Amino acid sequence: MSISRLINRNVVAERGRTSMRLEPELWDALSEICEREDQDIGALVRQVEAGGHTGGRTSAIRVFILNYFRVAATEHGHAGAGHGPILRSRMGEYVRSAA
């Protein structure tokens, strides 16, 4: 039996208090976005819900996080962070750290 890495947290969404289960990395990313955008998590979740994503709330949040950082991931930003092509020898590191 494997133990889930998902973390359950309560947020105040459009229809009141609810819970969401996300990976720890996504909770960290969501907190970072809230800090950058000067919003609390509840306000951000309500804003994402208002966008009309056809999946569930958690799916909408995952897609929002991905798109938020994709927009920020310009070539200039990658160069500044030292990113570049992922070499085959380093690919295993990225896969293992995501597991």
C-alpha positions as CSV (number, residue, x, y, z in Angstrom):
1,M,0.0,0.0,0.0
2,S,1.4,3.4,-1.0
3,I,0.9,6.5,1.0
4,S,-0.5,9.5,-0.9
5,R,1.7,12.6,-1.1
6,L,-1.3,14.8,-1.5
7,I,-2.0,17.3,1.3
8,N,-5.5,18.3,2.1
9,R,-6.2,21.9,3.1
10,N,-9.3,24.0,3.6
11,V,-9.9,27.1,1.6
12,V,-12.8,29.5,1.3
13,A,-14.0,29.2,-2.3
14,E,-17.0,30.6,-4.2
15,R,-19.5,28.4,-2.4
16,G,-18.0,28.6,1.0
17,R,-15.4,26.6,2.9
18,T,-14.1,23.5,1.0
19,S,-11.0,21.3,0.9
20,M,-8.5,20.7,-1.8
21,R,-5.9,18.0,-2.2
22,L,-2.7,19.0,-3.9
23,E,0.9,17.9,-4.0
24,P,3.2,19.8,-1.6
25,E,5.0,21.4,-4.5
26,L,1.7,22.8,-5.9
27,W,0.8,24.2,-2.4
28,D,4.2,25.9,-2.4
29,A,3.6,27.2,-5.9
30,L,0.2,28.5,-5.0
31,S,1.6,30.2,-1.9
32,E,4.3,31.8,-4.1
33,I,1.7,33.1,-6.6
34,C,-0.5,34.5,-3.8
35,E,2.5,36.3,-2.4
36,R,3.5,37.7,-5.8
37,E,-0.1,38.8,-6.6
38,D,-0.7,40.1,-3.0
39,Q,-3.8,37.9,-2.6
40,D,-4.8,35.2,-0.1
41,I,-5.5,31.7,-1.3
42,G,-9.2,32.0,-0.9
43,A,-9.4,35.1,-3.2
44,L,-7.2,33.4,-5.8
45,V,-9.3,30.2,-5.7
46,R,-12.4,32.3,-6.2
47,Q,-10.8,34.1,-9.1
48,V,-9.8,30.8,-10.7
49,E,-13.3,29.4,-10.2
50,A,-14.8,32.4,-11.9
51,G,-12.7,31.6,-15.0
52,G,-15.1,28.7,-15.7
53,H,-12.7,25.8,-16.0
54,T,-14.8,22.7,-17.0
55,G,-13.0,20.3,-14.6
56,G,-13.2,20.4,-10.9
57,R,-11.8,23.0,-8.6
58,T,-8.5,21.2,-8.0
59,S,-8.0,20.6,-11.7
60,A,-8.6,24.3,-12.3
61,I,-6.0,25.2,-9.7
62,R,-3.4,22.8,-11.2
63,V,-4.0,24.2,-14.7
64,F,-3.9,27.8,-13.3
65,I,-0.5,27.2,-11.6
66,L,0.9,25.6,-14.7
67,N,-0.2,28.5,-17.0
68,Y,0.9,31.1,-14.5
69,F,4.5,29.8,-14.5
70,R,4.4,29.1,-18.3
71,V,3.7,32.7,-19.0
72,A,6.6,33.7,-16.7
73,A,8.9,31.1,-18.3
74,T,10.4,33.3,-21.1
75,E,13.7,32.5,-22.8
76,H,15.2,35.5,-21.0
77,G,14.0,34.1,-17.6
78,H,15.4,30.6,-18.4
79,A,18.8,32.0,-19.3
80,G,18.9,34.1,-16.1
81,A,18.1,31.0,-14.1
82,G,20.7,28.9,-15.8
83,H,18.2,26.7,-17.5
84,G,18.8,25.1,-20.9
85,P,18.3,21.9,-22.7
86,I,17.8,19.0,-20.2
87,L,20.7,16.6,-20.9
88,R,19.8,12.9,-20.9
89,S,22.2,12.4,-18.0
90,R,20.3,14.9,-15.9
91,M,16.8,13.8,-16.9
92,G,16.7,11.1,-14.2
93,E,17.3,13.8,-11.5
94,Y,14.2,15.7,-12.7
95,V,12.0,12.6,-12.8
96,R,13.2,11.4,-9.3
97,S,12.7,14.8,-7.7
98,A,9.2,14.9,-9.0
99,A,8.3,11.4,-7.7
